[in-house]
């Protein structure tokens, strides 16, 4: 077992599992249930070699799995066609509408911005398997919990677990209502809620249109009650709400803040689907495996 699940971390994880069970039936809301879920998580991590999944840091120079802005432990970067990334990761990234770990909120939590309205969900549903999507999201979750959260905890002087998320639904339309992609979302949520409890600190869904409301009615059935309480669905008058929780200098201008990240192409949230960076033209030589990184990197 890695040091990430040592005595202190194990106690913190147990507390998080207790918290994740607060709104469950009384038969489950006890220490035994929390310990059982923690044991199941440790078993899952061991069986799937989760502790061996590599994470990008400033020291190892591995390419990140999404754009990053404003952290000390990993250099600011966009997605690049890197030989260490698997073909499946590059395929997933070319279909995503744009996401970025972009600085922190006022409480010190990492801020993940997702341009959900630009996701090519039909391509994701038709050309990405559920296993590939899960492996990509698990690798991103490991980056969050093993790289960003420790840095944010040190900066804040207290334990930071999880992230604040902004989903921007600008340009969302009914063509994105693709059932295969929604099934992928369900599969990912099952893993996140089972093995990464309480990693969503707050969720803001902005520019929410009638299209999103229709999609949300389906997707929320896959989300537990505890997480749903953290979701704030806002229309177009969201700027003041976001600024209550996020410093203006940490919030992109397109969301009502002052940050532009001019030092990198694409600004705060680069996206080929939005046209602010060129499309990914990956080399067919990237290894075709279901893991986020190629085998040689995974086996380090």
C-alpha positions in Angstrom: 0.0 0.0 0.0 1.4 3.4 -0.9 2.2 6.1 1.6 -0.9 8.0 0.3 -3.0 5.6 2.3 -0.9 5.6 5.5 -2.3 5.9 9.0 -3.2 9.6 8.9 -4.6 9.4 5.4 -6.6 6.3 6.3 -8.2 8.2 9.2 -9.1 11.1 6.9 -10.5 8.8 4.3 -12.6 7.0 7.0 -14.0 10.4 8.1 -14.8 11.2 4.4 -16.6 7.8 4.0 -18.7 8.5 7.1 -19.6 11.9 5.7 -20.6 10.3 2.3 -23.0 8.1 4.2 -24.7 10.8 6.2 -27.8 10.9 4.0 -28.0 7.1 3.5 -30.4 4.8 5.2 -29.8 4.5 9.0 -28.7 0.9 8.5 -25.8 2.2 6.4 -25.0 5.4 8.3 -22.5 4.0 10.9 -18.9 3.4 11.3 -19.1 -0.2 10.1 -20.6 0.8 6.8 -17.9 3.5 6.4 -15.2 1.0 7.2 -16.6 -1.5 4.8 -16.7 1.1 2.0 -13.1 2.1 2.9 -12.0 -1.5 2.8 -13.7 -2.0 -0.6 -11.9 1.1 -1.9 -8.5 -0.2 -0.7 -9.2 -3.6 -2.3 -10.2 -1.8 -5.6 -7.0 0.2 -5.5 -4.9 -2.8 -4.9 -6.6 -5.0 -7.6 -6.4 -2.2 -10.2 -2.9 -0.9 -9.2 -4.3 2.6 -8.7 -1.4 3.7 -6.6 0.9 3.0 -9.5 -1.0 5.3 -11.9 1.5 8.1 -12.7 0.6 11.7 -12.0 2.2 14.7 -13.7 4.4 16.9 -11.5 6.9 19.6 -12.1 9.7 17.2 -11.2 8.8 14.3 -13.5 7.7 16.4 -16.5 5.0 14.0 -17.4 2.3 15.6 -19.6 -0.9 16.5 -17.7 -4.1 14.9 -18.8 -5.8 18.3 -19.0 -4.7 21.9 -19.1 -3.4 23.3 -15.8 -3.0 26.9 -14.6 -1.7 28.4 -11.4 -0.2 25.6 -9.3 3.4 25.3 -7.9 3.5 21.5 -8.0 2.9 21.2 -11.8 3.9 23.7 -14.5 1.2 25.5 -16.4 0.5 23.6 -19.6 -1.8 22.8 -22.4 -2.5 19.4 -23.8 0.2 18.4 -26.3 0.6 15.4 -28.6 3.1 13.7 -26.3 4.4 10.1 -26.9 3.7 9.3 -23.2 0.0 9.8 -23.7 -2.0 6.8 -24.9 -4.0 6.9 -28.1 -7.2 6.6 -26.1 -6.4 9.7 -24.0 -5.7 11.8 -27.1 -8.9 10.5 -28.7 -10.9 11.5 -25.6 -9.3 14.9 -25.4 -10.1 15.8 -29.0 -13.8 15.3 -28.3 -13.9 17.3 -25.0 -15.2 20.8 -25.2 -12.4 22.2 -23.0 -11.5 21.8 -19.4 -8.8 23.2 -17.2 -7.6 23.1 -13.6 -7.5 26.8 -13.1 -6.2 28.1 -9.8 -8.3 27.9 -6.6 -11.6 29.2 -5.0 -11.6 31.4 -1.9 -11.5 28.4 0.4 -8.4 27.1 -1.3 -10.0 24.2 -3.3 -8.7 23.5 -6.8 -11.0 25.0 -9.4 -11.9 22.8 -12.4 -13.6 24.7 -15.3 -15.5 22.6 -17.9 -16.8 24.0 -21.1 -19.6 21.4 -21.2 -21.5 23.1 -24.0 -18.7 22.3 -26.5 -18.3 18.6 -25.7 -18.7 16.4 -28.8 -20.9 13.9 -26.9 -21.9 11.9 -30.0 -18.2 11.2 -30.8 -17.6 10.4 -27.1 -20.5 7.9 -27.1 -19.6 6.3 -30.4 -15.8 6.3 -30.4 -14.8 6.0 -26.7 -15.5 2.9 -24.5 -16.7 3.2 -21.0 -13.5 1.6 -19.8 -11.4 4.2 -21.6 -13.5 7.0 -20.1 -13.3 5.5 -16.6 -9.5 5.0 -16.8 -9.0 8.6 -18.0 -11.2 10.0 -15.2 -9.6 7.9 -12.5 -6.1 9.1 -13.6 -7.4 12.7 -13.4 -8.8 12.0 -9.9 -5.4 10.6 -8.8 -3.8 13.8 -10.1 -6.3 15.8 -8.0 -5.9 13.9 -4.8 -2.1 13.2 -5.0 -0.8 16.4 -6.5 -3.2 19.3 -6.3 -4.9 18.6 -3.0 -1.6 18.2 -1.0 -0.4 21.5 -2.5 -3.7 23.3 -1.7 -3.6 21.8 1.8 -0.2 23.1 2.5 -1.1 26.6 1.2 -4.4 26.7 3.2 -2.8 25.3 6.3 -5.6 22.7 6.6 -6.7 19.5 4.9 -8.2 20.2 1.4 -9.9 17.2 -0.2 -11.7 17.6 -3.5 -12.4 20.4 -5.9 -14.8 23.1 -6.9 -16.2 22.8 -10.4 -17.8 25.1 -12.9 -19.7 23.6 -15.8 -20.3 26.3 -18.5 -23.3 25.2 -20.7 -22.8 27.9 -23.3 -23.7 26.7 -26.8 -25.3 23.4 -25.4 -27.9 22.0 -27.8 -30.1 18.9 -28.1 -27.7 17.1 -30.4 -25.5 16.6 -27.2 -28.3 14.5 -25.7 -26.6 11.2 -26.6 -27.5 8.1 -24.6 -24.2 6.3 -25.1 -22.3 9.3 -23.7 -24.8 9.5 -20.8 -24.2 5.8 -20.0 -20.4 6.7 -19.9 -21.3 9.4 -17.4 -23.2 7.0 -15.3 -20.3 4.5 -15.3 -17.8 7.2 -14.3 -20.1 8.5 -11.5 -20.4 5.0 -10.1 -16.7 4.8 -9.7 -16.3 8.4 -8.4 -19.0 8.0 -5.8 -17.8 4.5 -4.7 -14.1 5.2 -4.5 -13.6 9.0 -4.4 -16.3 10.1 -2.0 -16.7 13.8 -1.2 -14.3 15.0 -3.9 -16.9 17.5 -5.2 -16.8 20.5 -2.8 -19.1 22.7 -4.8 -20.5 22.6 -8.3 -21.7 25.6 -10.3 -23.6 25.0 -13.5 -23.8 28.3 -15.4 -25.6 29.4 -18.6 -28.0 26.5 -17.9 -30.5 26.4 -20.7 -33.7 24.4 -21.3 -31.5 21.8 -23.1 -29.4 21.3 -20.0 -32.5 21.1 -17.7 -33.8 18.3 -19.9 -30.4 16.4 -19.8 -30.0 17.0 -16.1 -33.3 15.3 -15.4 -31.7 12.1 -16.7 -28.2 12.6 -15.4 -29.2 13.5 -11.8 -30.6 10.0 -11.3 -27.0 8.8 -11.3 -25.9 11.2 -8.6 -26.3 10.6 -4.9 -28.3 13.0 -2.7 -25.2 14.3 -0.9 -23.6 15.4 -4.1 -26.8 16.9 -5.5 -26.9 19.2 -2.4 -23.7 20.8 -3.6 -24.9 21.5 -7.1 -25.9 25.1 -7.9 -27.7 25.5 -11.2 -27.7 29.1 -12.5 -28.9 30.8 -15.6 -27.1 33.7 -17.2 -26.9 35.9 -14.1 -24.2 33.9 -12.5 -21.2 36.3 -12.2 -21.9 37.7 -8.8 -22.6 34.2 -7.4 -19.3 32.9 -8.7 -17.4 35.9 -7.4 -18.8 35.2 -3.9 -16.8 31.9 -4.0 -13.9 32.6 -6.3 -11.5 35.6 -6.4 -11.9 37.7 -9.5 -8.2 37.2 -10.4 -8.7 33.4 -10.4 -11.9 33.5 -12.5 -11.7 33.8 -16.3 -13.1 37.0 -17.9 -15.7 34.9 -19.8 -17.1 33.9 -16.4 -17.1 37.4 -15.0 -13.6 37.5 -13.5 -10.4 39.3 -14.6 -8.0 36.4 -15.5 -7.0 35.9 -19.1 -3.9 33.6 -18.8 -2.3 35.3 -21.8 1.0 33.4 -21.2 -0.4 30.3 -23.0 -2.4 29.7 -26.2 -6.1 29.4 -25.6 -6.0 31.5 -22.4 -7.7 30.1 -19.3 -9.5 27.2 -20.9 -8.0 26.1 -24.2 -10.2 24.1 -26.6 -9.9 23.1 -30.2 -13.7 22.7 -30.3 -14.0 26.4 -29.4 -11.3 27.3 -31.9 -8.9 29.1 -29.5 -6.2 26.4 -30.1 -5.5 24.2 -33.1 -7.0 20.7 -33.3 -5.0 17.8 -31.8 -3.3 16.0 -34.7 -2.0 13.0 -32.8 0.4 10.5 -34.3 -1.0 7.1 -35.0 2.1 5.7 -33.2 0.7 6.5 -29.8 0.2 3.2 -28.1 -3.4 1.9 -28.3 -4.1 0.9 -24.7 -7.1 1.7 -22.4 -4.9 3.4 -19.8 -4.3 7.1 -19.7 -0.6 6.8 -20.3 1.4 4.3 -22.4 2.5 1.0 -20.9 6.1 2.0 -20.4 5.0 5.0 -18.2 2.4 2.9 -16.4 5.0 0.3 -15.5 7.5 2.8 -14.0 
